[in-house]
Amino acid sequence: MADLPGLRFVRPSDVETMVFDWGTIKWMSEPRVTAAQRFTMGVVLLEPGKGHERHNHPGCEEILYVVSGQGNQMIDVEGERWQPIAAGDMVHIPADIFHATINTGWEPLKMIAVYSPPGPEAILRTLPGCRLVPPGEPPRRS
């Protein structure tokens, strides 16, 4: 069997951390890490009271799975609709649809984010508010 490019087992210390004013993301699977071509998967931590502003991902579906914490999720399908979300909930965001997330709790809101196809994670890396922390280094709030 030929060698496959990319990692097969990925630990948080293997990947960079994207630090924003609202929280952090670690992309555990993306083309740069696992060579996955059809999806990306990351761990998102939203700080209490913080969130993602209304945005969309052209041509890309998203799934959010809430690991811990609580928040509100908006999906703009036939008008903006906000729903409470908590541990165990899954949110499907169709391609091109505007959405937003806010942490309404006292602890970090931890979610697994999946994009299909890949792409939005690379765009996030280029945003002015993104600070990249190299693999293995702990993210520090500035």
Order of alpha helices (4+ residues) and beta strands (2+ residues): beta-beta-beta-beta-beta-beta-beta-beta-beta-beta-alpha-beta
